[in-house]
Amino acid sequence: MKKEGKILIILVHPDLKKSMINKRWIEELRKYPDQYYIHDLYAAYPDEKLNVEKEQLLVEAYDIIIFQFPFYWFSSPPLLKKWLDEVLLYGWAYGSKSGYKFAEKKVALAMSVGIEENEYTATGVYNYTLKELTTPFELTFKYIKADYKPLFAYYGIEQNTSSEWIEKSIPAYIEFLEKM
């Protein structure tokens, strides 16, 4: 059963209780249950043993899917990698006429990033842009024929933990979601 117009938010945060920004984003999104369905992977699978069939059925029910997570060691938290490895199976996500269940679904990443944006440039500390560092996600979703959209990133949370800085991120995130 399709959830027309509703966005699936797959939250992947290993310690949401200690999070400042991801926790606040989820609190805000929960105010709009008709627009967003939040699926917290670490809460659903504290043992990290995924129910692949359940995950696949959930994906099939939505046309817009956002993977929300903190940028974690220049990638994602490990449970998202495990999710991609176990859920995106041959014959379901790719490789057969009955596969490609992600085909034409809008997919994007929404990330909190600890460091300032200017550090993610060719001349910055990390020598690469966030878009470059997330290329494996883009390639993965393009391979399974998803409609991969530009990512959303909110930078600088390690340097600025004020409630004003965090609250400033909410309208930007909501605007990003509304444009999906």
N, C-alpha and C positions, 0 to 999 in steps of 0.2 A: 504494500500500500504506500503510494507516494505521498510525501509531505510537501505539497505544492507551496512554493514561496518561502518555506521555512529553511533556515540554514543549520546544518549540522556542524557544531563546533567540537572537534576532537581535541580535548585538552590533554596535554602530555607534560605534566609538571611533577617531578619526583617528590616535592615537599611543598604542596600548595599552602599548607598552614603557615609556613614561614615566608611565603612569597608576599611581596608588597604589590607589585603591579599586576601579575597574572590573576592573583586572588581578587583584586579590585575589579579587573575587567569581567571576571566571571560573576561577581556580585551584581554588576551593572546589567549584564546580559540576562541574568535570571529574572530581572524585572519585566522582561518581555518574552514570556514563555510561548506566545503565539508566533514569534519570529525566530527564536533560537532554541535548538535542542543541544544541551551540553552533555557530552559524553566524556567523562574523566577516566582516562585509561588506568592511571595508577590507583584510583579508588575502586574501579571495577575489577582490577586484577592485581591485588596487593602481592600475590605470589608470582606475578608476571606470566602466568599460564593463560594464554589467550584462548577464547572460544572463537575459533576462526569462522565457523558458520554464522554465529551471532553477529560478528563484526561485518561479514559480507552482507548479510541481510540488512543491517543498519545502513551501510553505504548505499545499497540498492534503493533504499527508501527516500533518498535525498538527491537533489540536483545540484546543490551547492555545499561544498565541504571545505571547512577551514581547519587547518592543523595549527593549534595555538600552543606555543611552548617558549621557554626561555632559550636563547641561543647559548649552547652548552658545549664547551670545548670545540668551538668552531663548527658545530653541527647541532644535532638535537639530543634530547635525553635518550638513553639507550632503549627505552620501551618503544619509542617511535620507530627506530630501526628494526626492532624485532617485529613490530606490527607490519611494517612494509614487507619484510621477509616472509612472514607467515600468512598474511592475508592476501597479498597480491599474487595469487597462485596461477599457474598455467591452466588454461581452460576456463578460468573465471575472469582474471584481469587482463589476460593476453593469450595469444597463441592458438586460438581456435575460433570457429564461426560462432560458437556459443559464448566465447569469452568477451573480453572488453566491456565489462560491467561498469567501468569508469568512463567509458566513451562519452565524450561531450559533457560530462559533469564539470562544472566550474570548480576548480581546486586552487587554493592559495595557502600560503603560510602567513601566520601572524606571530611575530616574535618580539619578546622583550630582549633588549641588548644592553649589557652592562656598561659598555664603553661608549664614548662619544662617536658620532658618525664620522667625523673627520679622521679618526684613527683607522677607519676601514676605507682607505684609498691607496693608490699606488705609492704615494709618498708618506702615508701614515705608518703607524707602528706595525700594523698587520699586513701591509703591502697589497691587500686585496679588498675589493668591495664586498659588501654582504651579498649582492647578487652573484658575484663570482663564487663566493664560498658556499652558496646554496645551489649551485649548478647541478649537483647530483639529484636533488629533489626535482628540479625542473626536468631533467632528462628522464627520471623515473616516471613522472606523470605524463610527459609527452609520449613515452614508450607505450603506455597503456591507453593512449588516445584521449586522456582527460584534457579539458580546456584550462591549461595552467595559466593563472593570472599573476601579475606582479605582486611581490610580497609586501606585507605591512611590517614595519619595524619601528619600535620606539626605543630610542637610544638614551644612554647616559644614566641609567638607574643606579649604577654603583657610585657615581659622583653626586647624584642629587636624589635623595630619598624623601624629600619634603612632600607633604600631602598635596601641596599646590602642583608640584611637578607630576605626581601620579594622576591627580584629577585632570590635568591638562591633556593627558593621553586618551581619556575616555571619548571625548567628542571626535578625535581623530580616528580612533578605532571604529566607532559606530559609523562614521562617514565612510570608511573603507568597506565595512560590511554592507552598508546600504547600496554601494555602487556595484556590488557583486551581481 
